[in-house]
Amino acid sequence: MNHLIPCLSVSILICAAVHSVSADTIFVPDDYATIQGAVDAASSGDTILVADDTYSGAGNRNIEFDGKQLVVASENGPEGCILDCENSSRAFSLHNMEPQGTRIEGFTIINGYANNSEGGGIHLAAYTQVEVVNCIIHGCEATYGGGIFSDNGSQPRIRNCLIYENEASSKAGGIYTGNNATALIELSTIADNTCGSGGGLYCESGSVTVKNCIIYANSSNQVSGSPTITYSAVQGITESNGNINDNPLFITAGERMYLLSSIDAGQASDSPCLDAGDDDAEDIYITLHTGTLAMDEMTVTGDNTGDADNVAMGYHYVRLPVPMTFVEINPLQFIMGSPASESCRLSDETQHTVVVTRPFFMQVTEVTQNHWESVFAANPSTFPGGDHPVEYITWYDAIVFCNEISDAEGLETCYYSDAAMTTPFTGTPPITSGTVYWDKTKDGYRLPTETEWELACRACTATAYNNGDDILDCYEDDTLDPLGWYRYNSGDSTQDAGTLAPNGNGLYDMHGNVWEWCWDIYGSYPSGVTMDPLGAASGSNRVIRGGSYSGYAKICRSAQRSYETPGNRAPNRGMRLVRWVPIPECP
């Protein structure tokens, strides 16, 4: 770093607009005429973006990655980017141990053909760890796996896809898994595929998990084998098998609207759940109930009358997180802790000089219940309200939320369960124990360090509160009223985030409302000047900062420290996200 910025400058952004600059991006057809040509020229870690068009012929089918970790994606989604295999071959064939992080995203694959072979649309084998995301696979044919075939230890994650009207002569018109494949199929629709056995999904061996999916109207049956089915709508599968309902339910109004899956018209209903109206009606669209994953919390609309013509089949998309706003906090040297003259201070607030060397984005408010419900079906909060901060979460729950939000936005997850940083830390809240490692090279969302939290809270102030005022009373302090929700103004409850005055960085609720989990293990402050401290090397408690609705004024001060066992949760503890500002590369 060439110099330290003497005071913070702030830039506001929406999280979806934050992107990191890392590996190369190769464009088709601008840089290479074919997708295979771009793949051959690429290095592991590169991204290949394919412009809207219909691609066919040699170089645009049977595409192989040759073991590279690549993202091959359409620029604008599957509606405009079509891979026509011309009944000659499949679209993608990955069989060289392509590692985690490899992704195929945003294509429509049609007319794939694997005669006396596997995978009419996509073939995955030999321990590949590939994500297939936001793809439509339609009208493909094979012996096994008309749409997608995976075997030989492959670990595919098939997400947000529509796989329909594919055919297999032996097994699995839709998706086949076998020979110890480990597959996760989520947020996808598998419909109208045909085969002698396992028309929709055939699980011959290995482990298959189906989450938030529609599997419907396949022939001869929907599922063969024993996949784990949760929060899905599988025709003929009862709730005791993890199925919520034979008829998936959706909402048809809201800001984010997407085309609903449909089957052939002329039936009692054009889709498993509702009818598209008369022939002149517009396509039916779906949106998300505050982004919630649980389909059983959604509702149905429709006229329930048959149509004389076909209704285009669509698909349901990955549930997008509720947008979050962030500000950029720039590098700074500052005095952390409180002076000996500050009223109500504690002995662990010893002042010391800290240097933060790298800029980061911090969320403007705490994570709200709307944000939480965009990722997890269950809301743990004691004080319900979409704009209230989520609370009653453990530190481990916060860690998983960070990883899930990162994954939903295509960012690298920061937290892992192994020291080699190969297995992301996952789980379903409440999570009360675990081992967590932080990969500081990753660009995803994370918890702030204690130093980052105080730097952002103070906004270049050295007083008890971040508006420049000192504390006047340790318990009931009118000076705090405009800044933070605490015992004497909160009504003994959390309040909507962002309703009181922000600090100089544009951050709300840094004083009160809920305590906020930090990364650090609690311990004594170091002496002397420190750079980017990360807390104690060992210990059983994690730092929490900011005070809460139930506390006295003194615990809401900028320098106030506290801690809690990471597996514990309470109605006054929540979280706030940060992530690194991407570091530009040389042009």
Secondary structure as GFF3:
##gff-version 3
##sequence-region A 1 587
A	DSSP	beta_strand	12	14	.	.	.	ID=ss1
A	DSSP	three_ten_helix	15	17	.	.	.	ID=ss2
A	DSSP	beta_strand	25	28	.	.	.	ID=ss3
A	DSSP	alpha_helix	35	41	.	.	.	ID=ss4
A	DSSP	beta_strand	47	50	.	.	.	ID=ss5
A	DSSP	beta_strand	53	55	.	.	.	ID=ss6
A	DSSP	beta_strand	71	74	.	.	.	ID=ss7
A	DSSP	beta_strand	81	84	.	.	.	ID=ss8
A	DSSP	beta_strand	92	94	.	.	.	ID=ss9
A	DSSP	beta_strand	102	105	.	.	.	ID=ss10
A	DSSP	beta_strand	108	110	.	.	.	ID=ss11
A	DSSP	beta_strand	113	118	.	.	.	ID=ss12
A	DSSP	beta_strand	122	124	.	.	.	ID=ss13
A	DSSP	beta_strand	130	133	.	.	.	ID=ss14
A	DSSP	beta_strand	136	138	.	.	.	ID=ss15
A	DSSP	beta_strand	141	144	.	.	.	ID=ss16
A	DSSP	beta_strand	148	150	.	.	.	ID=ss17
A	DSSP	beta_strand	157	159	.	.	.	ID=ss18
A	DSSP	beta_strand	162	164	.	.	.	ID=ss19
A	DSSP	beta_strand	167	171	.	.	.	ID=ss20
A	DSSP	beta_strand	175	177	.	.	.	ID=ss21
A	DSSP	beta_strand	182	186	.	.	.	ID=ss22
A	DSSP	beta_strand	189	191	.	.	.	ID=ss23
A	DSSP	beta_strand	201	203	.	.	.	ID=ss24
A	DSSP	beta_strand	207	211	.	.	.	ID=ss25
A	DSSP	beta_strand	214	216	.	.	.	ID=ss26
A	DSSP	beta_strand	223	224	.	.	.	ID=ss27
A	DSSP	beta_strand	228	230	.	.	.	ID=ss28
A	DSSP	beta_strand	233	234	.	.	.	ID=ss29
A	DSSP	three_ten_helix	239	241	.	.	.	ID=ss30
A	DSSP	beta_strand	258	259	.	.	.	ID=ss31
A	DSSP	beta_strand	285	286	.	.	.	ID=ss32
A	DSSP	three_ten_helix	295	297	.	.	.	ID=ss33
A	DSSP	beta_strand	325	329	.	.	.	ID=ss34
A	DSSP	beta_strand	332	336	.	.	.	ID=ss35
A	DSSP	beta_strand	352	356	.	.	.	ID=ss36
A	DSSP	beta_strand	360	363	.	.	.	ID=ss37
A	DSSP	alpha_helix	369	373	.	.	.	ID=ss38
A	DSSP	alpha_helix	395	408	.	.	.	ID=ss39
A	DSSP	beta_strand	415	416	.	.	.	ID=ss40
A	DSSP	beta_strand	437	438	.	.	.	ID=ss41
A	DSSP	alpha_helix	450	458	.	.	.	ID=ss42
A	DSSP	three_ten_helix	478	480	.	.	.	ID=ss43
A	DSSP	beta_strand	515	521	.	.	.	ID=ss44
A	DSSP	beta_strand	530	531	.	.	.	ID=ss45
A	DSSP	beta_strand	542	545	.	.	.	ID=ss46
A	DSSP	three_ten_helix	553	556	.	.	.	ID=ss47
A	DSSP	beta_strand	562	564	.	.	.	ID=ss48
A	DSSP	beta_strand	573	574	.	.	.	ID=ss49
A	DSSP	beta_strand	578	580	.	.	.	ID=ss50
###
